[in-house]
C-alpha cells in the first residue's frame, strides 16, 4: 500500500506567466511541504466559489456531479493525487456506495473541486510529494505569520524565464529558496520543474 500524505488548500493565485491559469497551493496537514499545481480558470472558479460558499444561479459541472452522486447514493471517500509524469499531475476520485467501490481517473483540479463539495479529504502519493513538493522551512513560516510588508514576489519575464536552464543546479536551489521566501509559488514551481529535469 503506497504512503499517502493528507493535504489542505492553502491558497489560489493568478498565474502571471500563463494568462487564464491559476496556481493552487496545497499544504501537507502534518508537515511543512507545499504542492503548487497550475490549474485552469474554470476549475479555479469552481474551487473558489465552493470555498466561499457562493451559490451560482445554475449548477456548475462539479455541482452537477455532486447532485448525480447524491441521487444514486454514491459518496466520495477521498481524492488522491496519484502520479506525476513530465510535469502533469494525475488524480483518482475514490467513490463508494453501499456495496460498490470505484476509482475514477480525473485531473487534480476537477478532483479537488469535487472534494470541496463533498468535504472529502485530499491526499497525495508520497512519491509525488517527494518529487514535486517544495519544502517550507520554520523561517518561511515565521515570515508568513509576521506578514510584514515584504518585497512583492519577483515577476519574471518570459524572456528571462527561458534562461532558467542556463543556471547551475546550486544557483537554481538558491533561486528556489528565494521564491519560497517571497511566497512566489508559481516561480518556485517552475524552478522545481527545471531542477527535476536535471535529476
ZAMARGU-4260 file (C-alpha; in steps of 0.2 Angstrom, whole numbers, plus 5000, padded with zeros to 4 digits):
<rodrens>
0) 5000/5000/5000 | 5008/5016/4995 | 5010/5030/5008 | 4998/5045/5006 | 5000/5062/5013
5) 4984/5072/5018 | 4984/5090/5010 | 4974/5105/5013 | 4970/5120/5002 | 4981/5135/5007
10) 4978/5147/4993 | 4974/5151/4975 | 4983/5165/4965 | 4983/5170/4947 | 4997/5164/4936
15) 5007/5178/4929 | 5016/5168/4916 | 5001/5159/4908 | 4986/5171/4907 | 4969/5162/4911
20) 4978/5150/4923 | 4980/5150/4942 | 4991/5142/4954 | 4983/5131/4968 | 4994/5129/4983
25) 4991/5114/4993 | 5000/5111/5010 | 5003/5095/5019 | 4992/5094/5036 | 5006/5086/5046
30) 5022/5094/5038 | 5030/5109/5030 | 5029/5105/5011 | 5019/5114/4999 | 5012/5107/4982
35) 5009/5121/4969 | 4998/5115/4955 | 4994/5125/4939 | 4975/5124/4935 | 4963/5132/4923
40) 4952/5147/4926 | 4936/5137/4926 | 4942/5124/4939 | 4949/5139/4949 | 4932/5147/4949
45) 4924/5131/4954 | 4935/5128/4969 | 4934/5147/4974 | 4915/5148/4974 | 4913/5132/4984
50) 4926/5138/4997 | 4917/5155/4998 | 4900/5146/4999 | 4894/5156/4984 | 4879/5148/4976
55) 4878/5150/4957 | 4861/5153/4948 | 4863/5137/4939 | 4873/5121/4944 | 4891/5121/4938
60) 4898/5105/4931 | 4905/5100/4948 | 4889/5103/4957 | 4880/5093/4944 | 4892/5078/4948
65) 4888/5080/4966 | 4869/5080/4963 | 4871/5065/4952 | 4881/5056/4965 | 4869/5060/4979
70) 4854/5054/4968 | 4862/5037/4966 | 4868/5036/4984 | 4887/5037/4980 | 4899/5046/4992
75) 4916/5052/4989 | 4928/5043/5000 | 4944/5053/4996 | 4953/5060/4982 | 4971/5056/4978
80) 4984/5065/4968 | 4992/5048/4962 | 5005/5052/4949 | 5015/5065/4940 | 5023/5062/4923
85) 5033/5076/4913 | 5026/5089/4925 | 5007/5084/4923 | 4998/5078/4939 | 4985/5064/4939
90) 4972/5060/4951 | 4959/5047/4956 | 4942/5050/4964 | 4938/5036/4976 | 4919/5033/4976
95) 4909/5021/4986 | 4891/5016/4988 | 4883/5003/4999 | 4890/4989/4990 | 4902/4996/4977
100) 4919/5005/4977 | 4926/5013/4962 | 4941/5024/4957 | 4938/5037/4943 | 4953/5045/4934
105) 4952/5064/4935 | 4963/5079/4933 | 4968/5085/4950 | 4959/5102/4948 | 4942/5093/4945
110) 4945/5081/4959 | 4949/5095/4971 | 4933/5105/4965 | 4923/5089/4968 | 4932/5085/4985
115) 4927/5103/4992 | 4909/5100/4988 | 4909/5083/4997 | 4920/5089/5011 | 4931/5074/5006
120) 4949/5073/5012 | 4963/5076/4999 | 4978/5065/4998 | 4994/5065/4988 | 5005/5050/4985
125) 5022/5052/4994 | 5031/5048/4978 | 5023/5063/4970 | 5026/5074/4986 | 5045/5070/4986
130) 5046/5074/4968 | 5035/5089/4966 | 5033/5097/4983 | 5043/5112/4989 | 5050/5112/5007
135) 5043/5126/5018 | 5055/5130/5032 | 5052/5136/5050 | 5060/5153/5044 | 5047/5154/5030
140) 5033/5151/5042 | 5039/5165/5053 | 5040/5176/5038 | 5022/5171/5033 | 5015/5173/5050
145) 5023/5191/5053 | 5015/5196/5036 | 5026/5212/5037 | 5027/5222/5021 | 5039/5212/5010
150) 5046/5214/4993 | 5032/5209/4980 | 5035/5192/4973 | 5048/5194/4959 | 5039/5194/4942
155) 5049/5186/4929 | 5048/5190/4911 | 5046/5176/4898 | 5062/5181/4890 | 5071/5179/4907
160) 5061/5163/4911 | 5069/5154/4896 | 5086/5157/4905 | 5082/5145/4920 | 5091/5131/4910
165) 5107/5142/4909 | 5108/5142/4929 | 5118/5129/4938 | 5110/5117/4950 | 5116/5127/4965
170) 5110/5143/4958 | 5093/5135/4955 | 5092/5129/4973 | 5096/5147/4979 | 5083/5154/4967
175) 5070/5141/4973 | 5073/5146/4991 | 5071/5165/4987 | 5055/5161/4978 | 5048/5152/4993
180) 5053/5166/5005 | 5044/5178/4993 | 5029/5166/4993 | 5030/5166/4974 | 5024/5148/4972
185) 5022/5150/4954 | 5040/5154/4951 | 5045/5141/4964 | 5035/5128/4954 | 5044/5132/4938
190) 5061/5132/4946 | 5057/5115/4954 | 5052/5108/4937 | 5069/5114/4930 | 5078/5105/4944
195) 5068/5089/4942 | 5073/5089/4924 | 5091/5088/4928 | 5090/5074/4942
</rodrens>
